[in-house]
């Protein structure tokens, strides 16, 4: 488990890329909940953390082609992506965002 930043350092409705044990992970904050998914789109080699967070749908949109990935399952809900990205355990502990990626 790795502390990536303080919860207060990640604005609600945003995503940021972190290196967690050599894995590129997009950490997303929606209100006081945090999510962690693989940062590289499964359709194109582009960083998902640069995309738009869809708070109500709990999805992260790829900035290149618009595929939206579920923050809960990693499954893309829109084309052109058809393959999921990895999801990782994320939580807030003592104000720190903790991510577990292997």
C-alpha positions, 0 to 999 in steps of 0.5 A, spaced: 500 500 500 502 506 498 500 513 500 500 517 494 497 524 496 493 528 501 486 528 500 486 535 500 491 535 495 486 532 490 480 537 488 473 533 488 471 531 480 479 531 478 484 525 477 491 525 477 496 520 475 501 517 480 506 511 480 504 506 484 510 500 485 512 502 478 504 502 475 501 508 472 495 509 476 489 514 475 487 516 482 480 520 482 476 524 487 469 524 487 466 528 493 470 524 499 470 518 495 477 516 491 478 511 486 484 508 482 484 505 475 490 503 470 492 510 467 493 508 460 487 507 455 486 500 453 484 503 446 490 508 445 496 509 449 494 515 452 493 517 459 486 517 462 488 522 468 488 527 463 480 526 461 474 528 464 471 525 470 464 524 470 462 524 477 454 522 477 456 516 472 463 514 476 467 514 470 473 517 467 473 519 460 479 518 455 481 525 452 483 522 445 477 518 443 472 519 448 471 512 451 469 512 458 471 507 463 468 505 470 471 507 476 468 501 479 470 495 474 474 498 469 470 496 464 469 501 458 462 503 457 463 507 450 466 505 444 472 505 441 475 502 447 472 494 448 477 492 453 477 494 461 483 497 465 485 494 471 482 497 478 485 498 484 483 498 492 484 506 494 481 509 500 483 515 505 486 513 511 488 519 516 487 524 510 492 520 506 490 517 499 492 510 500 492 505 493 494 498 493 497 496 486 501 490 484 
